[in-house]
Each structure stands twice: as C-alpha cells, then as structure tokens.
Amino acid sequence: MAVSAERLPDFLRGLPKAELHIHIEGSLEPELIFAMAERNQVALAYPDVASLRAAYAFSDLQSFLDIYYAGASVLLTEADFFDMAWAYFLRAKADNILHSELFFDPQTHTARGVPMATVIDGLRRACDRAQIELGVRAELILCFLRHLSEEDALATYEEARPHRGKFIGVGLDSSEVGHPPEKFARVFAQARKDGLRAVAHAGEEGPPAYIWSALDVLKAERIDHGVQALRDPALVKRLAEEGVPLTVCPLSNIKLCVFKTLAEHNLRALLDAGLIATVNSDDPAYFGGYLNQNFLETFDALGLDASHAATLARNSFNASFASAAQKRDDLDRLDAYLDQAGVR
C-alpha cells in the first residue's frame, strides 16, 4: 500500500527521525530574543518582533551571520541557554525527532564575556531534561567559528576541555568561502586525540575541494551541507563508497541563495547518486521552518514520495553518533511506523 499524495504530509509529520544539523543559536525566535533582551536589559537595534523578523531577508551566508550574531547578544545566563534549547526541544518533540545533535558556538558568547560553563551547562541541562521529560535524546557538538583564527579555536577548545563529558564532538561553521577546513587541522587533531567525533561544514557555498580537505585533513565523519559535491564526480564516488553522510538543509539553501528555488534543489540527485543524505533545519528561526517544514516543502517541490522519506529517516539514524543499541531502537521505531503505513 503506497502513501497517497493526500496522505503524504501527515505521513511526513509523523515520521520518526533524527536531526543532525541544527545550530541551537539559530533556533532563537524573535519573540524569545525580545523576552531575553528585556530580562537582561540588552538594547536591540529593532523596535519590535515584527521589524526584527522582517530583517530576515538574506542575500548570502554573511548577511545572515551578521544578524545571527546580533540576535545571540541577548544570551547571557545559564537560564538563557537552557530556555533557548528547551524551546527547540518542544518543537523537536512535535516534529517526532527521536535524536538530535545540537551545534553550539561558544566563541560567539565567550567573546562577550559569557563564561564557557554558563553556555555548556545551560545547554546540557536542557538536553538531559529533554530526554527525561520529552523522550528526545540529545547531544552537543562544539563548533569553531572559521572566520576566526585557529589560535582562537585552540584557546576555545582548551577552555572547553574540562567540560568534555558534556559534548560529544567538534564541528566547523560560520563564513565558509576563504576559510578552508585545513586552517583548523591542529585543533581537530587535538579533539580527535581526546576521543571526540568530528564533523565540518563544507560545500555549502564553498567548492568541492573544501569537502576533500574536511575528509582528508580534519578527518570529518560527516559533511554538513555538502550540496556542492555533485560538481566533482570523483568526490561523489568517494562519498558513496565510504558512506560519508551529508546533513542537507533545504530551506536554508534557499534562504541563503545557494539555490534559487526548492524545485532546483539537488536533494533528489544526491539520493540518486547513492549518497547518504539527510534533511535538517540548520537555523530554523531564521530560515522559515523546523525539520517537518523542511520535509513538507522539499517533498512538495521535488515530488519526493514515502520511499524517499523512509530512506532519509533511516539515513538520519544511521548517520547519528548514537550508540549501536540506541540506533537499533530508533530504527525499530521507524520500521514499526513504516510497517503501519505500508511503506518499505
């Protein structure tokens, strides 16, 4: 029994899934920004929620990052970081996310005088509560800002090392073009030596060469975005043969003008090439949708069906850093859902 076009949206909403590419600072909705600004007596450049939301019209990655960092200025206390993450987890629960791996950018906060412990402890407390109260399993991945120096990243990592039991990996984000992955070879080598997992943004706006160096120099286990990979057939072959997952963010790619329209997005082509693509929301407060919205709009634009959804959900669990036992449980829940819907 196939899932009809009419039933597909409800099928997608109920689909058990994991989210592997979510910047928790990018889930900070304008309403919460204003609430925190008032709580912390932080002056904002916008008079109200509507004018801030109206500013979310971006021409490229940098124009987004400028307003993204301004929004983060309201985050000052452990309660702020907890509240931000908890708001995301409530949405994750509603989107039937079983497992989530949250990126966070400590340099955005420590540069403003916010202690590392304040950032990590607020986020970790929300993760732990989400698992207990919502059944959403969550982990943290510390990301380095690539527009800053590797020396800054190394200092940040040293500051975070006492908290190593509270996050599972390191990543690389922020302005991509002009900041190749190899710039951060030493800090990634140290993190891997310490037993942390490694991921990196590559091939969003940057060239396929950045994906190669993320794999070869940083030893990244997942590529965040990676949509430029199709420009290099040898890279596609390698990604497929080695089973390197891509954490694709469709609505983000449209909002930041990587593709003009969702109909032009290459998610279907990535899947057709045998790549382990996943769907994620990136910075959902800024890009117009959380995970289910990414599924709904992308499937509608590309004419994807329930079998694609099953593949994407299965990819998300297999690509996660959950334990083997946790993955089995997640995949069992997915299979039960697919069986009930008559999808395999």
FENRAZI-V637155 format. One record per residue. N is the residue number from 1. RES is the residue in three letters. OMEGA is omega in radians with two decimals (* if undefined). Layout:
n:N res:RES omega:OMEGA
n:N res:RES omega:OMEGA
This chain:
n:1 res:MET omega:3.12
n:2 res:ALA omega:3.05
n:3 res:VAL omega:-3.10
n:4 res:SER omega:3.11
n:5 res:ALA omega:-3.13
n:6 res:GLU omega:-3.10
n:7 res:ARG omega:-3.02
n:8 res:LEU omega:3.14
n:9 res:PRO omega:3.11
n:10 res:ASP omega:3.09
n:11 res:PHE omega:-3.13
n:12 res:LEU omega:-3.13
n:13 res:ARG omega:-3.09
n:14 res:GLY omega:-3.05
n:15 res:LEU omega:3.02
n:16 res:PRO omega:-3.02
n:17 res:LYS omega:3.00
n:18 res:ALA omega:3.05
n:19 res:GLU omega:-3.00
n:20 res:LEU omega:-3.12
n:21 res:HIS omega:3.12
n:22 res:ILE omega:3.05
n:23 res:HIS omega:-3.00
n:24 res:ILE omega:3.06
n:25 res:GLU omega:3.12
n:26 res:GLY omega:3.05
n:27 res:SER omega:-3.07
n:28 res:LEU omega:-3.10
n:29 res:GLU omega:-3.13
n:30 res:PRO omega:-3.14
n:31 res:GLU omega:-3.14
n:32 res:LEU omega:3.06
n:33 res:ILE omega:-3.12
n:34 res:PHE omega:3.11
n:35 res:ALA omega:3.13
n:36 res:MET omega:3.11
n:37 res:ALA omega:3.11
n:38 res:GLU omega:-3.12
n:39 res:ARG omega:-3.05
n:40 res:ASN omega:3.12
n:41 res:GLN omega:3.09
n:42 res:VAL omega:3.13
n:43 res:ALA omega:3.11
n:44 res:LEU omega:-3.12
n:45 res:ALA omega:-3.09
n:46 res:TYR omega:-3.05
n:47 res:PRO omega:-3.08
n:48 res:ASP omega:-3.10
n:49 res:VAL omega:-3.07
n:50 res:ALA omega:-3.11
n:51 res:SER omega:3.08
n:52 res:LEU omega:-3.13
n:53 res:ARG omega:3.12
n:54 res:ALA omega:3.14
n:55 res:ALA omega:-3.11
n:56 res:TYR omega:3.07
n:57 res:ALA omega:-2.95
n:58 res:PHE omega:3.11
n:59 res:SER omega:3.13
n:60 res:ASP omega:-3.09
n:61 res:LEU omega:-3.07
n:62 res:GLN omega:-3.13
n:63 res:SER omega:3.03
n:64 res:PHE omega:-3.07
n:65 res:LEU omega:-3.14
n:66 res:ASP omega:-3.13
n:67 res:ILE omega:3.09
n:68 res:TYR omega:-3.13
n:69 res:TYR omega:3.08
n:70 res:ALA omega:3.11
n:71 res:GLY omega:-3.11
n:72 res:ALA omega:-3.08
n:73 res:SER omega:-3.13
n:74 res:VAL omega:-3.08
n:75 res:LEU omega:-3.05
n:76 res:LEU omega:-3.03
n:77 res:THR omega:3.09
n:78 res:GLU omega:3.11
n:79 res:ALA omega:3.12
n:80 res:ASP omega:-3.12
n:81 res:PHE omega:3.07
n:82 res:PHE omega:-3.08
n:83 res:ASP omega:3.12
n:84 res:MET omega:-3.11
n:85 res:ALA omega:-3.13
n:86 res:TRP omega:3.09
n:87 res:ALA omega:3.08
n:88 res:TYR omega:-3.08
n:89 res:PHE omega:3.06
n:90 res:LEU omega:3.08
n:91 res:ARG omega:3.11
n:92 res:ALA omega:3.09
n:93 res:LYS omega:-3.14
n:94 res:ALA omega:-3.14
n:95 res:ASP omega:3.13
n:96 res:ASN omega:3.02
n:97 res:ILE omega:3.13
n:98 res:LEU omega:-3.04
n:99 res:HIS omega:-3.12
n:100 res:SER omega:3.08
n:101 res:GLU omega:-2.97
n:102 res:LEU omega:2.96
n:103 res:PHE omega:2.97
n:104 res:PHE omega:-3.01
n:105 res:ASP omega:-3.06
n:106 res:PRO omega:-3.11
n:107 res:GLN omega:3.09
n:108 res:THR omega:-3.04
n:109 res:HIS omega:-3.14
n:110 res:THR omega:3.09
n:111 res:ALA omega:3.11
n:112 res:ARG omega:3.12
n:113 res:GLY omega:3.09
n:114 res:VAL omega:-3.11
n:115 res:PRO omega:3.10
n:116 res:MET omega:-3.11
n:117 res:ALA omega:3.12
n:118 res:THR omega:-3.13
n:119 res:VAL omega:-3.01
n:120 res:ILE omega:-3.08
n:121 res:ASP omega:3.10
n:122 res:GLY omega:3.13
n:123 res:LEU omega:-3.10
n:124 res:ARG omega:3.14
n:125 res:ARG omega:3.10
n:126 res:ALA omega:3.11
n:127 res:CYS omega:-3.11
n:128 res:ASP omega:3.14
n:129 res:ARG omega:-3.14
n:130 res:ALA omega:3.14
n:131 res:GLN omega:-3.09
n:132 res:ILE omega:-2.98
n:133 res:GLU omega:-3.05
n:134 res:LEU omega:-3.06
n:135 res:GLY omega:3.07
n:136 res:VAL omega:3.12
n:137 res:ARG omega:-3.04
n:138 res:ALA omega:3.06
n:139 res:GLU omega:-3.11
n:140 res:LEU omega:3.05
n:141 res:ILE omega:-3.11
n:142 res:LEU omega:-3.12
n:143 res:CYS omega:3.06
n:144 res:PHE omega:3.13
n:145 res:LEU omega:-2.97
n:146 res:ARG omega:3.08
n:147 res:HIS omega:3.05
n:148 res:LEU omega:-3.07
n:149 res:SER omega:3.03
n:150 res:GLU omega:3.08
n:151 res:GLU omega:3.08
n:152 res:ASP omega:3.11
n:153 res:ALA omega:3.13
n:154 res:LEU omega:3.11
n:155 res:ALA omega:3.10
n:156 res:THR omega:3.14
n:157 res:TYR omega:3.11
n:158 res:GLU omega:3.12
n:159 res:GLU omega:-3.11
n:160 res:ALA omega:-3.01
n:161 res:ARG omega:3.09
n:162 res:PRO omega:-3.12
n:163 res:HIS omega:-2.96
n:164 res:ARG omega:3.12
n:165 res:GLY omega:-3.08
n:166 res:LYS omega:3.06
n:167 res:PHE omega:-2.96
n:168 res:ILE omega:-3.05
n:169 res:GLY omega:3.07
n:170 res:VAL omega:3.13
n:171 res:GLY omega:-3.09
n:172 res:LEU omega:-3.12
n:173 res:ASP omega:-3.06
n:174 res:SER omega:-2.98
n:175 res:SER omega:-3.02
n:176 res:GLU omega:-3.01
n:177 res:VAL omega:-3.13
n:178 res:GLY omega:-3.13
n:179 res:HIS omega:-3.06
n:180 res:PRO omega:-3.10
n:181 res:PRO omega:-3.06
n:182 res:GLU omega:3.05
n:183 res:LYS omega:-3.04
n:184 res:PHE omega:-3.07
n:185 res:ALA omega:-3.03
n:186 res:ARG omega:-3.08
n:187 res:VAL omega:3.08
n:188 res:PHE omega:3.11
n:189 res:ALA omega:3.12
n:190 res:GLN omega:-3.13
n:191 res:ALA omega:3.11
n:192 res:ARG omega:3.10
n:193 res:LYS omega:3.12
n:194 res:ASP omega:3.06
n:195 res:GLY omega:3.13
n:196 res:LEU omega:3.06
n:197 res:ARG omega:-3.08
n:198 res:ALA omega:3.01
n:199 res:VAL omega:3.12
n:200 res:ALA omega:2.96
n:201 res:HIS omega:3.10
n:202 res:ALA omega:3.10
n:203 res:GLY omega:2.95
n:204 res:GLU omega:2.97
n:205 res:GLU omega:-3.10
n:206 res:GLY omega:-3.05
n:207 res:PRO omega:3.06
n:208 res:PRO omega:3.13
n:209 res:ALA omega:3.11
n:210 res:TYR omega:3.10
n:211 res:ILE omega:3.09
n:212 res:TRP omega:-3.08
n:213 res:SER omega:3.03
n:214 res:ALA omega:3.13
n:215 res:LEU omega:-2.98
n:216 res:ASP omega:-3.08
n:217 res:VAL omega:-3.12
n:218 res:LEU omega:-3.07
n:219 res:LYS omega:3.14
n:220 res:ALA omega:3.14
n:221 res:GLU omega:3.04
n:222 res:ARG omega:3.04
n:223 res:ILE omega:3.12
n:224 res:ASP omega:-2.96
n:225 res:HIS omega:3.09
n:226 res:GLY omega:-3.02
n:227 res:VAL omega:3.10
n:228 res:GLN omega:-3.09
n:229 res:ALA omega:-3.07
n:230 res:LEU omega:3.08
n:231 res:ARG omega:-3.06
n:232 res:ASP omega:-3.10
n:233 res:PRO omega:3.12
n:234 res:ALA omega:3.10
n:235 res:LEU omega:3.10
n:236 res:VAL omega:3.13
n:237 res:LYS omega:3.14
n:238 res:ARG omega:-3.13
n:239 res:LEU omega:3.14
n:240 res:ALA omega:-3.09
n:241 res:GLU omega:-3.11
n:242 res:GLU omega:3.12
n:243 res:GLY omega:-3.14
n:244 res:VAL omega:-3.12
n:245 res:PRO omega:3.02
n:246 res:LEU omega:3.10
n:247 res:THR omega:-3.02
n:248 res:VAL omega:-3.08
n:249 res:CYS omega:-2.97
n:250 res:PRO omega:-3.09
n:251 res:LEU omega:3.05
n:252 res:SER omega:-3.12
n:253 res:ASN omega:3.10
n:254 res:ILE omega:-3.09
n:255 res:LYS omega:-3.12
n:256 res:LEU omega:2.99
n:257 res:CYS omega:2.99
n:258 res:VAL omega:2.95
n:259 res:PHE omega:-3.12
n:260 res:LYS omega:-3.11
n:261 res:THR omega:3.09
n:262 res:LEU omega:3.13
n:263 res:ALA omega:3.13
n:264 res:GLU omega:-3.08
n:265 res:HIS omega:-3.05
n:266 res:ASN omega:-3.14
n:267 res:LEU omega:3.14
n:268 res:ARG omega:3.14
n:269 res:ALA omega:3.08
n:270 res:LEU omega:3.11
n:271 res:LEU omega:-3.14
n:272 res:ASP omega:3.12
n:273 res:ALA omega:3.12
n:274 res:GLY omega:-3.13
n:275 res:LEU omega:-3.12
n:276 res:ILE omega:3.14
n:277 res:ALA omega:3.04
n:278 res:THR omega:3.10
n:279 res:VAL omega:-3.07
n:280 res:ASN omega:-3.02
n:281 res:SER omega:3.04
n:282 res:ASP omega:3.13
n:283 res:ASP omega:-2.89
n:284 res:PRO omega:3.14
n:285 res:ALA omega:-3.08
n:286 res:TYR omega:-2.98
n:287 res:PHE omega:2.94
n:288 res:GLY omega:3.06
n:289 res:GLY omega:3.04
n:290 res:TYR omega:-2.92
n:291 res:LEU omega:-3.13
n:292 res:ASN omega:3.12
n:293 res:GLN omega:3.07
n:294 res:ASN omega:3.10
n:295 res:PHE omega:-3.04
n:296 res:LEU omega:-3.07
n:297 res:GLU omega:-3.12
n:298 res:THR omega:3.12
n:299 res:PHE omega:3.13
n:300 res:ASP omega:-3.07
n:301 res:ALA omega:-3.05
n:302 res:LEU omega:-3.14
n:303 res:GLY omega:3.11
n:304 res:LEU omega:-3.08
n:305 res:ASP omega:-3.05
n:306 res:ALA omega:3.12
n:307 res:SER omega:3.04
n:308 res:HIS omega:3.13
n:309 res:ALA omega:3.12
n:310 res:ALA omega:3.12
n:311 res:THR omega:-3.12
n:312 res:LEU omega:3.12
n:313 res:ALA omega:3.12
n:314 res:ARG omega:3.08
n:315 res:ASN omega:-3.07
n:316 res:SER omega:3.12
n:317 res:PHE omega:-3.12
n:318 res:ASN omega:-3.10
n:319 res:ALA omega:-3.09
n:320 res:SER omega:3.07
n:321 res:PHE omega:3.03
n:322 res:ALA omega:3.10
n:323 res:SER omega:3.14
n:324 res:ALA omega:3.14
n:325 res:ALA omega:3.12
n:326 res:GLN omega:3.11
n:327 res:LYS omega:3.11
n:328 res:ARG omega:3.12
n:329 res:ASP omega:3.14
n:330 res:ASP omega:-3.12
n:331 res:LEU omega:3.06
n:332 res:ASP omega:3.11
n:333 res:ARG omega:3.08
n:334 res:LEU omega:-3.12
n:335 res:ASP omega:3.11
n:336 res:ALA omega:3.12
n:337 res:TYR omega:-3.14
n:338 res:LEU omega:3.10
n:339 res:ASP omega:-3.14
n:340 res:GLN omega:-3.13
n:341 res:ALA omega:-3.12
n:342 res:GLY omega:-3.10
n:343 res:VAL omega:3.05
n:344 res:ARG omega:*
